[in-house]
Amino acid sequence: VDDLVEQYRILAERHSMGDESEDEGEDEVGGEEICNIRFSLAFGGKILLHQTRLRLRRGHRYGLVGQNGAGKTTLMTAINNGKLDGWPMGLKTEYVDSGSNVDPNHEAKHVLENLMAKTYKPKGECTALLAKLKFTDTMMNGTIGELSGGWQMKLRLAQSVLVDADICLLDEPTNHLDAKTVQWLVDYLNNLTNTTVIVVSHDTPFMEKICTDIIHYEKRDGWTHRKLVNYRGKMSSFVKKQPQAKHYFELATTDLKFVFPDPGRLEGIRSTTQRFLEMENVDFRYPGADVNQLTDVNLKMTLASRIAVLGVNGSGKTTLVKMIVGDTQPTNIGLCRFYVHHNLRVAYVAQHSFHHVEQHLEQSPCNYMSWRFKDGYDREKIDSAAYRISPQEQKAIDEFNLEAIWSRRMKAGKIEYEVKKKNIREKDNKYYTKDELLAMGFEMLLKQTDEKIAAKDAGLDLRPVTTTEAQKHLDDFGLEQEFGTYGKVRGLSGGQKVKLVLAAAMFNNPHLLVLDEPTNYLDREALGALSAALNEWGGAVLMISHNKEFYSSVCKEEWIVEEGKVRITGESHEREMKAVAKKKTFAKVEKEDAKLEKAGGNMNSDGDKYKDATTNFWGKAVSKKEARNFEKARKRSDVETMRKILMVPVGKTMPGHDALGNGIDPIN
């Protein structure tokens, strides 16, 4: 009777706490119980888990499953730091993070020395494991920062292997890994008997191969907050019990939808089969290297291109992509053909794009967007190392007495730039060809100029970047107001940061979207939304990915990089032409008070009553720069600046511009 009473008490307690985890037949599961606790977990004032249970057994491999932002990484970090209520003392944990955070101090350390210091293992044991993972002597003796994303993940995995831990925590361990290394990891994990593994991964085939149990973030009817629910068996068994989770095996989405902006017109390109990029006989060699990284590359791209770049880690995939986006130039320039359309707008979401976003941890995503685009161009790109003017180039600019490059034109098949010199009248501006300016050493200045002109052509100079407008754009990429407007970058999950990075990259209406491992950190639902959006979008897509399920849903052409060569298989097919000229207008998202004000007949907020600037008060034509500044002032209803540009004397009213007043009396 006492036993029945005790069983009833336990069942009643579990029911009252909402603990309905799948624990039947627990005695048959096997494995020493190393953890059985109940706890709550919060982050940034938000309750992620409330009075939930976590029970772990030695030798089991648990897949931790939930949507982006549910708190998976937060839980892993808390476990690693022993910060959960009731966490057993003495359990040794080893945490392999996803590699999303770039630490310059860590990347400056040497590979082998750091591995020995972290694991307290002898040199021979560390060297043997690294050699098994195909690390060369040069890589072992080099710095961590010199390794690609895939090799850095291999290094973190090697460290976890050498540490004899009770619990191994893996956060997106297949990120950046090629197929052979993923298989090595599967075999290694499946052979562990004394170590408990907890894995967060959006790579469903990988999870299916390794998991003995699934721990699911779940919110059922009657539960105020999420709890952890344990399901014994593989991912496929879990999906049978939870049919709404079938998206883990199907790259499809239900409610979530990404909306990409159409690319806009690309001068001279009238169909999706016309080339905007060509490479013939291109070589690339890193400075100081003895051999080429890439040799005799022959490629082309059009707006119809949907291309996956494939190859093992370190084969040169990222090197090829960096040439295409303009971060580097061919080694044999002048001896090869390397053509990129001068007005091509490129969005490049790199492996370490988080590094830039994480310079703004205390800002909201909307504030970050405003900072980045408020000047009418992509400030983050212009400030990056790929566009930075060196001291030598700045010296050449100063010696040439160059004030600015004002405009660009095509004449007789050659690109020419209008150059304004200091203390020289505007009417005496001169045009120089691109080759002439490059010969003078103005490479980065021209890159910045081309980028700003391309941004202006996309309408960024007219596009407002208020919080409301920025949030509207973030909504198109699945980042809700709770996180975009009211949250901080610091509080975003890995998947939410990907959405922010992707939204920011697409803000300038690019013609080419380059994605380096886009599947990292995104949950399955978001992957489905991304796949659908890319297939609908009118621009070109170039991606590096090891996730065949994802890239094959978008890309029909493959560039295989191996042994310094690029081999092409498949073909991209002609698509509907969506890169067409459109009027550069942006619908204003109005707040309620603005709507009420307009309803009362006050139209000041729109600035429609102010006319364009063509001539100033004295009858002289305004310059292009003055006209642009006038347009910006008009958008702000900045009467003082507009009067200054038009040189209207105080006390005078300019004919045709009565709305600017006389500079003395208040304007109604």
N, C-alpha and C positions, 0 to 999 in steps of 0.2 A: 504493500500500500504506500509506504514511504517513497519507493521508487516511482510509482505512478504520480504521486503528488509532486515530486521533484521534476518529472518530465513535463507535467502540466504547467508548473511554474516557469520553466525554461521556455516552453512554447508561447505562454502568455506574454512573457517579457519580450521575446523576439517579435511577436505580432505587434505589441505596443510600440516597439522601436522601429517598426517597418522593415525588419530584417527578414527578407524572404529570399535569401540567396539560395542557389541551387546546391544544397549540401547533402542531399539524400545519398545513402550508401557511402558515407565518408570513411567508415572503417575499412572499406575495401580499397581505398585509394592508395594507401601506403606512403612512406616517407615520413621522417621525423617532423613533428610540428615545431617550427622555429619562431612563429609569431601568431598571436591570436588576440587582437586588440580592437577596441572601439574608440573612435576619435572623430573630431570635427576639423575641417581645414578651410582657411579663408586666405584671400590674397587681395590686398588693396581695398579692404573694407567690404569685399564681396564674398559671401559664403559659397564655397565650392562644393563641400561635402558636409553633411550634418549627421552626427551620431551614426556613423557607418562602421561596418566591421571589415577588418582585413585579416585573413587567415592564410598563412603561407607554410608550405611544406618543403623540406629539403629535397633537392633534385628535380623539383617541378619547374616548368618554364611557362610563365604567365604572360599572356598578351594583354596589355592595358589599352582598352578601346574606348573612344569617346570623340565627340566633335571637337573641331578647333575651338580653343578657348574654354574647354570644360575644366582644365586644370591638371592635365596629365603630367606635364613637365614639373609643375609646382609640387605635385605629390612625390614624384621621383626625387626631387631636390630635398624635400622634407625627410624622406626615408634615408637618403644619403647622409644627411646631417643629424639624424636621430631626433628630429624635432616633432614627432608625433606623440600624442598622449599615450603613455604605457608602452612605448617602444622598448623592446628587450635590450638590456645592457649587454655588451660583449659581442654583438653581431658585427662582423666586419663587412663593409660594403665597398664596392668599386663602381663608380659612375662614369660611363662613357657618354659624353654629351654629343649633341648633334653637330657641333662645330659652327654654329651660326654666329658666335661672338668672336670677333677678330681681336686678339690681344697682341700688340706689337712686341711687348716684353717676352711673351711666351714664344712668339715666332722667331725671335732672335736667338733662341737657345739651339744647341746642336742636338741632332736627332739621337745618336747613340748615348752621349753623355747624359742627356735628360732622361732617357729611358732607364739607365742604370740608377740614376739618382732617385727616380720616382718609385722604382720597384725593389731597390736594394738587392738586385740580382747581379751576379758576376758578368763581366764583359762577354765571356764565351757563350753563356746561355742567352743573353740579349741578342748577340750577333747571329746566333743560330736561328732564332725565331724570325728575326728580320730577313735573313737570307731565305728562309722558307716562304716568306711573303713577297719575295722577289725584289727586296731592297738591294740596290747596288752599293759598293763601297763608297762611291761619291755621295750617294743619298744619305748613307749612315753618318758620314763625316760632315755633311752640310747642315744648314739650319732648317728648322721646321718650316719657316716661312717660304723656303724655296720649293717645298713640296706642293703638288696640286691638292685639291680638295679630297680626292680619292685616296691619295697616299697619306694625307694627314689622318683620315679616318682609319686607315690600316694601322697607323702608329698608335692611335688611341686604343684600338682593339688589341694590339700587341701588349700594351701596358696592362690591360685587364686580364689577359691570359697569364701573365707572369705574376700577378698578384693573387694570392690564395685567399679569395674572399668567400664569405658565406652567402652573400647576395650580390649578384652582378646586375646592374641597372643599365640598360641600353636604350638610348634616346635616338631614334631614327638611325640605326647602325648601318643600313644599306645605302644611306646618302652617298652619292659620288662613286660607289663601288661598281666595278665591272662584274660580269656574270661569274667569272672564275673565282673571284674573291668572295662573292656572296655564297657560292657553293662551299668554299672552305669554311666560312662562318657557320653555315647550316650544319656541316659535319662536326665542327668543333662543339657547338652548343648541344647537339643531340647526344654527344658522348659524355657530357658532364653528368656526374652522379651525386656529388656532394655539394654542388653549388646550385642555389636557387636563382633563377633568371627572371627578371621583369623587363619586358620589352614594349616600347612605344614605337610603332611603325605603321606607315600607310601602305607598305608593300605587302599586299594580301598574299601572294604566292609564297613569300618568305615566311609570313606568320603561319600559314597553313602547314608548312614543313616542320616548324619547330615547336609550336605551342602544345602544351598538355592541358592548359586551362585558359579561359578567357575571363578577365575582370572587366566588367562593363559599367561605365558611368550611366546611371539610369534614373529616370524620374517618372514614377508611376502615379496613378490617380490616388489622391490623398496625401502624397508626399509634398511637403513644402519645398524641400531642397533635394538635390541629387544624392544618391547613395551608390556604393559599389556593390554590384551583384556578380557572384561567381558562377561561371558555367564550366563544367568539366568537359574536356574534349577539345577538338581542333576548331578552327574558325568555321568550317563548314557545318559542324554540329551546332555551334552557337547560332548560326544564321537560320538553321531549321527551327530552333526554339524561338527565335526573334525574327520573323519574316521581314519586318520593317528595316532590318539591317542588311538586306540583300544587296545594297549598293556596294558592299565590300567585295562582291564578286562580279558586279556589273558596273561598267564605267558609264553610269547614267545618273541623272540628278532629278529630283522631284521639284521642290519649291525654289531652290537656289538657282539664280540666273545671273551671269555676268553679261554686261552690255558694253561692247567695245565701240569707240567712235570711228566713223568712216575715215579713211586716211586723207581724203582731200586730193586736189589735183597735183600731179607731178609733171612739170613742164616738159612738153614734147612726148610724153607717154600717153598713147591713145588706146591701148589695149593691154590686157593682162599678160600678153606674151612678148611685149617689147622689153628688152633688157635694160635694167638700170645698173647692173653690175656685171663686169667681165674680168676674168683672170686667165691669162695665157702665159705658160712657161714661167710661172712665179716661183721664186725660191725664198725661203726665210731661214735666217741663222741668227741665234742670239749672240749679242756682243761677247767676244772672248771665246766662243765655242769653236771647235775644230771642224765640225760637220754641220750640214743643214738639218734643221728640225723638220722642214718641209721642202720638197724638191719637185719642180716641174708640175705645179698645180694648174689645172685648167678647169674653170668653173664659170657658170653664168647664173644670174638670178633675175626673175621677173615678179610682177605682182601676183602671179598665180603660184609662185613657188611655195611649196610646203615640204620642208626638208629636215630630216633628222641626221645629225652628225654623230656617227658611231665609231667606237674604237676602244681599246683597253686604256686603263689609266696611264697617263703620261705619253700617249701616242701623238699628241699635238692638236687635239680637238679645240681646246681653248685658244691655243696659238693661232689657229686658222680663223676662229671667230674674231679675235682681236684685230686681225688684219682687215677683216670685212667691215668692222664697225669704226675703223680708223684709229685705233689705239696704237697700232704699229704699222710700219711700211715694209714692203718687200725688200730683201737684201739686194736683189739685182734690179732695182728700179732703173729704168732707162734701157734695159735689155729685155724687158718683158712688157706685156700689156696688162695694165691694172687700171681699170676704169670704174669709177663710182659716180653716179649722177650727182651733180653739184648741189642739188636742192633736196636730196634724199634725207628724210627725217627718220632717225633710227631710235628705237627704244631697246636698250640693252639691260636685261635683268641678269646680272652676273651671279656667280656662286656666292660671292661675299657682298651682295648688295645691302645686307643688313648693316654692314659697317657704317654706311653713310646715314641710314635712318637712326642708328644708335648714337649719333652725335646730338640727337634731339630728344633724349629720353624723358625730359621733364615737360616737353610740349605735347599738346594734343596732336593727333594726325592732321586735323584741319589746319592748325597753326604751322605745322611742318610744310604742308602744301602751299600755304600762303607765303612762307619764307622762300620757298624754292622757286615760285613762279610769279611773284608780285611785280617783278621788273619787266615782264613781257618776254622772258626767255628762261631756260632751265639753268638757274644759278648753280645748282649742285654740279651739273655737267661742266659748265664754264670754269668752276673753281677746281675741278679735278686735275690730277697730274697729267692726264692725257691732253689737256687744253692749256696747261699753265705755261705762261711766257717765262722763259729762262732769263737770267741776268744778261747773258750774251745777246739774246734777241732784244731785250729792253734797251741795251746799249746801242744796238743798231737802229732801233726806232728813234731814240733820242738824237743820234747823230744825223739821221735823215730829216730831223725836225718834223716828224710825222705827228699830227694831232689826233687824227682818227680816219677810219675808212667809212665813208658815208653811204655808198651804194655799190651795186654790182650790176653789170649788164653783159649780154652776149653780143659780140660784134665780129662779123666775118668768121664765125665758127669758133671764136676764142672768148674766154671769160675775161672781162676787164673790171677793175675796181676803181671807184672814184676816191681819190686820196686828198684829204684836207691837211695842209701843212700849217704849222703854228705861225701866227702873224701874217698869214696870206689871205687875201680876200676870197670869199666863197666862189666868186665868178672865175677865179684863177685856178680852181681845182683841176687836177689832171687825172687822166685815166691811165692805169698801168695794167698790163696783162698779168695773169696769175704766175706765169713762169718768171716774169721780171721781178715780181715781189718775192717769190720764193728764192730767187738768186740773191736777193738782198738780205735773206735770212729771216723773213717774216712769216715763217710756217705756222706758228701757233696763233698769231694775230689773224691770219686768214681763216684758220679753223674756227676761231671764236666768231669772226664775222659771218662765215657761212652758217654757223649754228644759229646766230641771232636772226639772220635773214630768213632762214628756214622756219624759225619760230614765228616770225612776223607773218610769213606766208600762211602759217597755220592759224593765225588770228590770235596768238597769245597776247599781243599788245593791246587787244580790245577785250580780252576775256577777263571778267572780274574774278578775284580769288578771295571773296569774303568767306566767312565760316559757313554761311548757308550754301553758297555755290560749291565750295569744296566738299561739303557733306553730300550734296546731290551727286557729285562725281563719285565719291566713295561708296555711295549706295549702289552704284552700278557694278561694284566689285565685291559686294557682300559684306562690307564693313559698316555695321549699323551705327546709328547716332550715339548709342550708349558708349561705343568705343572710339568712334571717329571724332565726335565733338566734345564729349564729357570725360573721356578717358585720356590716359597718357601713353605715349609710345612704350614707356617702361612696362606698362601693364598688359601689352599685347602678347598673345601666344605666338609661336613660330609661324603657324598658318595665317594668323591675322597680319603679321608683319609682311608675309608674302603678298597678301591682298593689298596692303598699303603700297609696297614697292611696285607692284604691277599697276595699280591705279595711277601712281605718280608717273610711271614710265609712259603710260598711254595718254597723259594729259595734253601732250603736244600733237595729237593726231598723227602718229608715225605711219610711214609707208612700210617699214620693216620692223618686225618684232623679233628680237633675239633672246631666247630663253636658255640659260645654262642651268640644267637640272631643275626644271620647273616643278617636278613632282615632289621635291623635298618639302616636308612640313605641311603640305596641303592634305586635308582629309579627303576621303573618297568622294563625298558629295561635291566638294569644291573642285576636285579633279574633273568630275563629270561636267560641271558648269564651265570650267576652263576649256575643255575639249569642244563643247557645243559652241562656245563663243568664238573660238579660233576657226571653226568650220564655217561660221556665219560671216566672219570678218572679211573685209575687202583688201587687206594688205598682205604682204609676204610674211612667212613664218620660217624661222631657222632655229632649231633647238638641239641642244645636247641633252640626251637622256638615256638612262639605262633601263627605263621602264617601257618595255616593248608594248605592253597593253595600251599605254597612253600614247606614245608617239605614233604607233600604227593607226590610231583612231583619227589622226590629223594628217600625218605625212605620208605621201605616196612616193617620195623620192628620198634616197639615202646616200649620204656621202660617208664612205668608210675610210677612216684614216688609219693606215698601218704602214710601218717601216718607212715613214717619211713621204709616203705617196697618198693621194686621195683618189679613191675609186668610186664611181657613181653607179648606182643601181636604181631602177624604177624611173618614173617620170611624173612631174607635176603637170596637171591638165589645166586647160584654159578655164577661167572662171568668169563670173559676172563682173563687169567693170564698175567698181564702186569709188575709185579714186578720181572723182570728177570735181570740177570747180563748183564751189558753193559760196553764197554770200556769207561773209564773216560776221555773223550775228549770233549772239548767245542769249537765249531766253533768260530773263531775270527771274530768279526765285524770290518772291516777295514775302516778307514777314507780315503778320496780321496788321501791325500798326501802319505799315506802308500802304497796304490795301485800303485801309480806312482813310488815310490821308488822300489817296488818289480819288476815292469815292467822293470826297469833299471838293474836288476840283483842283487840288494843288498838285501840279505836275513837276515841281521843281526837282524832285529826286531823279527824274529821268534825264534832265539836261537837254530836252528836245528844243527848248526855246533859244538855245545858243547856236548861231550859224557857224559854218565852217570858216576857217581862216585861209584867205587867199592873198590878200594884200593888207599891209598895216595902215595905220592912221594917216601916214604920209604918202600913201599910194605905192609903196615899194612892195614887190612880191615877197612873201615870206619864204624862208628856206624850208627844205624838206624836214630838217631837224626841228625847226620852230613849229611846223605844221603838226608833227608828231607830238611835240610837247603840248601844243594847244589842244589836241584831241584828248590827251590824258587829263588835262586840266578841265576840259569840258565835261568829261565823264564824272569828275569829282565836284562839278559846279564850283570850281575855284576861280571866282571872278577876278580876284587880284592878279593871279598869274596870267589869265587870259588877256587882261588889259595891258600887262607888262609886255607880253609877247607882241601884241599889236601896237605897242608904243603909243598908247592913248594918254595924252597929258591929263593930269589931275584937274577936275572941273570941266572937262570936255566929254561930250557924248559922241561916239563914233557912228556916223550914218550907216545904217544897215545892221548895227550891233547895239541897238537901243537897250537890249536886255542887260548889257554890261554896266549900265548906269554912267554916272559922271565921276565916280571915284570918291565922292564926298557923301552924298545922301544915301541913306539905307535903301536897299533894293527890296521892293515888295514881292 
